[in-house]
Amino acid sequence: MTPRETIKKWVDVFNSANAVALSEFYSENAINHQVANSPVIGKNNIKKMFEDEFAIANMVCIIENIFEDGNWAILEWKDPDGLRGCGFFEFENSKIKFQRGYWDKLSFLRIHKLPFPKN
């Protein structure tokens, strides 16, 4: 599959809130860095991150654009509540090796009625 095709499948699995299936898209030593948070390193830690996130918020990703360049794909997304963001995905051997995401954490917390960080 191309990076573009993989991202489309990744979004389908993300929207099913299946952290185990979602983690299968990542290489063993993958890095997922959502810039509003600290980087998460390793497939098992990424699975745990998604488990924790799916447990506290009903997240839905609607594809706006997918751009592909070699072994990279960029996903521009929105959700039904108006939150928008983008993710950059680097692939190696058909697995996500590196992911970086940009989105507004305070808006996410407000939308999902989650507590704000104290610091």
Protein Blocks (a to p, Z undefined) as FASTA:
>chain_A
ZZklmmmmmmmmmmnopaklmmmmpcfkbccddfkbccdedjklmmmmmmmmmmmoccdd
ddfbdcdehjaccdddddfkopacddddddeehiafbdcddddfklmmmmnopacdfZZ
